[in-house]
Amino acid sequence: MSTLEIKDLRASVTTDAGAKEILRGVDLTVRAGETHAIMGPNGSGKSTLAYAIAGHPKYEITGGEVLLDGENVLEMSVDERARAGLFLAMQYPVEVPGVSMANFLRSAATAVRGEAPKLRTWVKEVKGAMDALEIDQTFAERSVNEGFSGGEKKRHEVLQLSLLKPKVAILDETDSGLDVDALRVVSEGVNRYKAAGDVGVLLITHYTRILKHITPDVVHVFAGGRIVESGGAELADELETNGYVKFTGAAAGVEVAS
Amino acid sequence: MSSPDTVAAAAEAGRYGQGGVPPAGAMERFTSYDVEAFEVPGGREENWRFTPMKRLRGLHDGTATFDGTAAVDVSAGGAGTGVTVETVGRDDARIGEGGVPADRVAAQAWSAFREATVVTLDGTPEPVTITLNGPGAGATAVAHLQVRTTPHTEATVVVEGRGSGALADNIEFVVADGSKLVVIVTEEWADDAVHVSGQHIALGRDATIVATSIAFGGDLVRVSPTVTYTAPGGSAELFGLGFADAGQHLEQRLLVDHSTPHCSSNVLYKNALQGKEGVTDAHTVWIGDVLIRAAAEQTETFEFNRNLVLTAHARADSVPNLEIETGEIAGAGHASATGRFDDEQLFYLQSRGIPEDVARRLVVRGFFGEILSRIPLAELRERLEAAVEAELAVTGA
């Protein structure tokens, strides 16, 4: 049973005009077996939350803490966080020319599992995971994300999720830029990951449509760098109908991060 | 992630129309077979401004005495079916079909050579290896090599530069109609060597060249490939990989001259640099000139130079330049980026649990792999990969 605890998390980014605070005291606890959706308007800081937890060097943590099963995540390097069981499916996965997907996946699995997977079972495992996400086998020999379409990149993020089996997965706008079929395939991949283990999911999204495929236990509204309201799945329906206007009002007086 | 090695890369990228006026027009470039037709360059000229003239051993100003010989050896395998090797005089009518010298050193080599090696490839011969031997330490030589195909030939040629001394040469690749020539040129010179090379690539109708240029060795290596299209349908894929150590000067000057319709060019050159305190900077220079003349409608071209600076005391110059005289093109673009490790790539790999040192190795190997993986000859590819590993071992990158 894993728990991700975020307590009063504050983070800023350095701009030409000096440090700019984007996260303004985020409190959130995700327990194993739970799926939390974080919804918010563009620029509310929800992607920053994802990157700050993963340890992107662009963001400076100015206060608060992040604990995974009581361990201080903020003191860990980026790779230590991943090995501790955190995973971030990125909105814009990075291209790494010259590094094959196969080499990358094996290097990642070796690191996360603490030993190199046995070649025979590994090949089978990867093939099965690719088939499940309707990814052509030829992608294994292509450079990481290079020349992939938006949908192909997202499928590969979920492929990594299914192979690395983290304790807590943060999905940052995994639904954006996907057509209906790709959304279904990707959502099914996430649901299989949820079903296979006692894991926590933090689903960051701008739209409600992915929530029709992946059912959240809790919905949070994110505005002005913090959570301004939490509720059940019905909160998403309300957002669908009324939009974010009410909540950006709740964050009034707080400058909206870009 | 905050170590000095990961400082943000300075990058620039542009497309035609955003880059402003090119610094120097390549449209009206002067060419001649006669060395005396060129003024002696002083080093400030556009096409010499990056080159350390003092290290040219007098190849540029007439003071070099050609007291050595550069043997051109064609591998035994090259004597097989479909390969003809000839030694010919200056008066052979085929000499010069590839192109005309465009700088004084190339013209010097042209004016001074007495015999040329002509390798003719016909049909689908086995891969041929041609070794270009330096004249030996302290000696200076010129050489002339022409590799040509008959129509509809498909062949692979490796040209390996080895040894010591100073060498100025011209290498012609004359690719006949419907032929595909895969060329790998390696500069594997000893530390003292100076190699100034004019490469002249002439593509016939629907002809293709896939040329990969590998520069590892030598004190000063300056290679100037020029691609011309003698008929429509030609395709040039030009790849390059350089690795400059402390004190090394590696210069690549490309000109792709689109003068006929429906031709394409794709250029990808990558350099890595690692210098050392107290030694002259490791230096790479990449010039990528692409001309699309008025007649060259439906041209498709892209060129990209990427430089990976592994240490301090290293300098990479990169000048992409696209000149277009017709609006009727299929596509044209260029980009150049120079920097240290890509922070975003490292973050991505590390976010999957891969430790930083392993992630760095992956990124650096990937940087070279993008070029080396295209080399179709396994033995050569493995040798070059091993050479990269040996270079990287110097700084532990």
Chai-1 contact restraints between the chains, C-beta under 6 A:
chainA,res_idxA,chainB,res_idxB,connection_type,confidence,min_distance_angstrom,max_distance_angstrom,comment,restraint_id
A,A54,B,S351,contact,1.0,0.0,6.0,A-B,restraint_1
A,H56,B,F347,contact,1.0,0.0,6.0,A-B,restraint_2
A,P57,B,M1,contact,1.0,0.0,6.0,A-B,restraint_3
A,V78,B,Q350,contact,1.0,0.0,6.0,A-B,restraint_4
A,V78,B,S351,contact,1.0,0.0,6.0,A-B,restraint_5
A,D79,B,Q350,contact,1.0,0.0,6.0,A-B,restraint_6
A,D79,B,G353,contact,1.0,0.0,6.0,A-B,restraint_7
A,D79,B,I354,contact,1.0,0.0,6.0,A-B,restraint_8
A,D79,B,P355,contact,1.0,0.0,6.0,A-B,restraint_9
A,A82,B,S351,contact,1.0,0.0,6.0,A-B,restraint_10
A,A82,B,R352,contact,1.0,0.0,6.0,A-B,restraint_11
A,A82,B,G353,contact,1.0,0.0,6.0,A-B,restraint_12
A,R83,B,G353,contact,1.0,0.0,6.0,A-B,restraint_13
A,L88,B,S351,contact,1.0,0.0,6.0,A-B,restraint_14
A,V94,B,E344,contact,1.0,0.0,6.0,A-B,restraint_15
A,V94,B,Q345,contact,1.0,0.0,6.0,A-B,restraint_16
A,V94,B,Y348,contact,1.0,0.0,6.0,A-B,restraint_17
A,V96,B,Q345,contact,1.0,0.0,6.0,A-B,restraint_18
A,V96,B,G366,contact,1.0,0.0,6.0,A-B,restraint_19
A,P97,B,G366,contact,1.0,0.0,6.0,A-B,restraint_20
A,P97,B,E370,contact,1.0,0.0,6.0,A-B,restraint_21
A,G98,B,G366,contact,1.0,0.0,6.0,A-B,restraint_22
A,G98,B,F367,contact,1.0,0.0,6.0,A-B,restraint_23
A,G98,B,G369,contact,1.0,0.0,6.0,A-B,restraint_24
A,G98,B,E370,contact,1.0,0.0,6.0,A-B,restraint_25
A,V99,B,L362,contact,1.0,0.0,6.0,A-B,restraint_26
A,V99,B,G366,contact,1.0,0.0,6.0,A-B,restraint_27
A,S107,B,I354,contact,1.0,0.0,6.0,A-B,restraint_28
A,A108,B,R352,contact,1.0,0.0,6.0,A-B,restraint_29
A,A108,B,G353,contact,1.0,0.0,6.0,A-B,restraint_30
A,A108,B,I354,contact,1.0,0.0,6.0,A-B,restraint_31
A,A111,B,G353,contact,1.0,0.0,6.0,A-B,restraint_32
A,A111,B,I354,contact,1.0,0.0,6.0,A-B,restraint_33
A,V112,B,G353,contact,1.0,0.0,6.0,A-B,restraint_34
